[in-house]
């Protein structure tokens, strides 16, 4: 694995690592995005996403809530209920995003959970939707950081007691208990099929990075990972 930012990220438990700025992960052309972690998963850009060389990200420049836009994950990632795992994303929404829902990952169906962001430049929150009851588990509302103008590191951690914790830029926002923390992912930056709309709530903006851990990162590890990226993104 090749990690170019200092300080080093947490590698214990690292399962998947996709980074649009890392040449081992993305060559700078084509649709394939390769895992530089340990699981051998890969992503593939679908219609609507294009590589932005200036920001070194995948950019959804014009997609709206009903646009068929996502990054396919191969193979599908399945996590059982009451498992220890963590999901990390680096994203920035575009200022003219027309929808308030932005899916960070999803299963490609209407019946399974997904993870995402909801809100506006002045008030937004992170959310998780559980698999069994479709209950939304939301973070506390965030009003002090405009993710529509600046990149942000977002971390969702899950414990065996079904505690879901939400972190923004290395700091804990809030935690809550979920009815079910199982998760199936075959889409990034987009989330599910619904009726005639192939994919609703795509991420409207920049998608830089995705990491998954097969452990519940603690606060120090989340902070360490954020600090490894803070100079790169100016956050």
Number of C-alpha atoms within 10 A of each C-alpha: 11 10 13 12 14 14 13 13 19 16 12 11 16 19 20 20 22 23 24 23 18 18 12 17 21 22 14 18 11 11 18 17 25 24 22 23 20 12 14 13 19 20 22 17 21 14 13 19 26 17 21 18 13 6 14 18 24 25 24 25 18 14 21 19 20 15 18 20 27 31 27 24 21 15 13 13 14 12 14 12 19 17 18 20 23 24 22 21 23 22 26 22 25 20 15 11 21 13 18 15 20 25 25 29 29 28 25 23 17 14 15 20 27 28 26 25 22 17 17 20 18 13 14 21 18 27 23 24 23 22 20 14 13 16 14 16 19 22 22 16 15 18 14 10 16 18 24 20 13 15 22 25 26 23 27 26 24 27 19 14 15 19 18 24 26 24 22 20 21 21 16 17 16 15 18 14 14 22 19 20 26 20 22 19 24 22 28 27 29 30 32 26 18 14 8 8 12 15 22 24 27 31 34 33 27 25 28 23 19 23 19 21 21 17 19 22 24 12 14 12 16 26 20 18 23 25 20 18 21 18 11 10 13 9 13
